[in-house]
Amino acid sequence: MKKIEAIIKPFKLDEVKDALHEIGLQGLTVIEAKGFGRQKGHTELYRGAEYVVDFLPKVKVEVICSDDMLDRAVEAIQGAARTGRIGDGKIFVSDILEVIRIRTGERGEDAV
């Protein structure tokens, strides 16, 4: 099993969710986040005063999937989250050793 963590722009969340649902992935976790990468924030003007916004709003999406679904899931996220502009985000993939459903005690892919 694999864990996919994707940091995306907030307005792309619905598109990513729909793309994952279309390929058959049901569960996902969404976390509101703030951060920056190469774009390093930006300057804004508010009531005549200029200030720097260091941390930009982002959304972190976490999905657990079987090894055979990994490529389709990554492609779905990448396609749905891409705007072609700086700050589109990153996708991280890591191995999951075990999953246990708390309610029933099921383990492995049955618990996902």
Long-range contacts (C-beta under 8 A, 24 or more apart in sequence): 1-64, 1-65, 1-66, 1-67, 1-95, 1-96, 1-99, 1-108, 1-109, 1-112, 2-64, 2-65, 2-66, 2-67, 2-70, 2-93, 2-94, 2-95, 2-96, 3-62, 3-63, 3-64, 3-93, 3-94, 3-95, 3-96, 4-61, 4-62, 4-63, 4-64, 4-65, 4-70, 4-73, 4-74, 4-77, 4-91, 4-92, 4-93, 5-60, 5-61, 5-62, 5-91, 5-92, 5-93, 5-94, 6-60, 6-61, 6-62, 6-63, 6-77, 6-81, 6-89, 6-90, 6-91, 6-92, 7-33, 7-35, 7-58, 7-59, 7-60, 7-89, 7-90, 7-91, 8-58, 8-59, 8-61, 8-77, 8-81, 8-88, 8-89, 9-58, 9-59, 9-81, 9-83, 9-87, 9-88, 9-89, 10-57, 10-58, 10-59, 12-59, 12-80, 12-81, 12-83, 13-59, 13-61, 15-80, 15-81, 16-61, 16-76, 16-77, 16-80, 16-81, 17-61, 18-80, 19-76, 19-77, 19-79, 19-80, 20-63, 20-73, 20-76, 20-77, 22-76, 23-69, 23-72, 23-73, 23-76, 24-69, 25-63, 25-65, 25-69, 25-73, 27-63, 27-64, 27-112, 28-61, 28-62, 28-63, 29-61, 29-62, 29-63, 30-59, 30-60, 30-61, 30-62, 31-59, 31-60, 31-62, 32-57, 32-58, 32-59, 32-60, 33-57, 33-58, 33-59, 33-60, 34-58, 37-87, 37-90, 38-86, 39-86, 39-87, 56-87, 58-89, 64-96, 64-99, 64-112, 65-112, 66-109, 66-112
